[in-house]
Amino acid sequence: THLFDGLTEEQLAKVVVLCRRATYPAGRNIFSEGSIPKDFYIVRKGKVALDANFSARPGTWKRGTVDIITESQALGWSAIAGSGNMTLSARAIEDTELLAIDGATFRTLMEEDTGMGYAVMQRVVVLAASRLQGTKETLARILSIASHDLRAPLNAVQSYLSVLVGGFFGELPERPKEVLVRCNERLSEFSELIDNILDITRFEEGRLPVEPMSLGDAVKDSVELLRPLATKRGILL
């Protein structure tokens, strides 16, 4: 694995004696997100999926695959970094053979041989950063899909309201018509919120153009957005 590139034969020999083989059939979990890190792994044969749980709001979760780990690649970096919890879950996609290294023992070895520790941890930082970026991109895709799924029923409801307000089924009394108009306005605000979510996903993916804007206009828009809530609670904004 590239994590050990640059180590001397003597240093590699110290690592080899710590390795043991571990096999996992297809579909078996190797470790779970949030569990206490124990082993660091290198894939010898097979494929492993790294999954993360994503929550767009409290109480709702979606699982997304962040990365696919193949032969000679590493997983479980939290075990040798001394982290408190595993940041992702790992499962075997096909029958998989791993080389497992006890994290605590390996950390002791790196403390004894600081040259080895520095060389390995440099690569661990790069590995962790790439996994974090993969997680952010997966979350952005999930938000994008959810936003598009919301838009279809929202547009349908707005169309029905427009038909009712337009008098297609007969002229409505003034009060019910006013209520429907307000409902349509709120749905339009909801549609803008979905657009904002899509903008966030584009920003995370680096696809959103950035340009200067007026701070005053931003404050004014925020005040107008929150004013109905304030009025409802008897608060002067």
C-alpha positions, 0 to 999 in steps of 0.5 A, a space after each residue: 500500500 502507498 501508505 508505507 512508501 518510502 519506509 526502509 526494509 527494516 521499518 517494513 519488517 516491523 510492520 509485517 509482524 503486526 499484520 494478520 489476515 481477516 476474511 469477510 464474505 460479501 455483504 458482511 460489515 467490517 466496522 460501523 460508523 461511530 464504533 471504537 477504532 481498533 484495526 487498520 486494514 489493507 485490502 489484499 483481495 476483493 472490494 470494500 464500500 465505505 458508507 456514511 449516514 447523512 441527515 438533512 434534518 433531525 430524525 431522518 437518515 440516508 445512507 450513501 457510499 463515499 468510496 470503494 476500496 480495492 486491492 492495496 488500498 487502506 481503510 480504518 485510518 482512525 485506528 492509527 490516528 488515535 481517533 475516538 470513533 470510526 467516521 464511516 462504515 465499511 462492508 465487503 462488496 464481494 468476498 474480501 481478504 484484508 490485512 489487519 493491523 492493531 491500531 494501538 500497537 502500530 501507534 506505539 511503533 510510530 512513537 518509537 520510530 518517529 521517522 516512520 510515524 511522520 512518513 505514515 501520518 503524512 499519507 494518513 492526512 491525505 487519505 482522511 482529507 480525500 474521504 472527507 471530500 468524498 463525504 461532502 460530495 455524497 451529501 451534496 448529491 443526496 440533497 440535490 436528489 431530495 430537492 428535485 423530488 420535492 419540486 415535482 409535487 410542489 409544482 403540481 399543488 401550485 398548478 391546482 391552486 392557480 386553477 382554483 384561484 383563476 376561477 376555472 371551477 367557478 368564481 370563489 368567495 373573496 375570503 377563500 380566494 384570499 387564503 388560496 392566494 396566500 397558500 400559493 405565495 407560501 409555496 412559492 417561498 418554499 420553491 425558493 428554499 428548494 432553489 437555495 438548497 440546490 445552490 448549496 449543493 452546487 456550491 459544495 461541488 464547486 459549480 456555483 458562480 460567486 459574485 459580489 452582493 449588497 449586504 443591505 439587500 441581504 439584510 432587507 430580504 432576511 427581515 422581510 422573510 422573517 417578518 410574518 413569523 415575528 408578527 404572528 408572535 407579536 414581535 416588532 421586527 
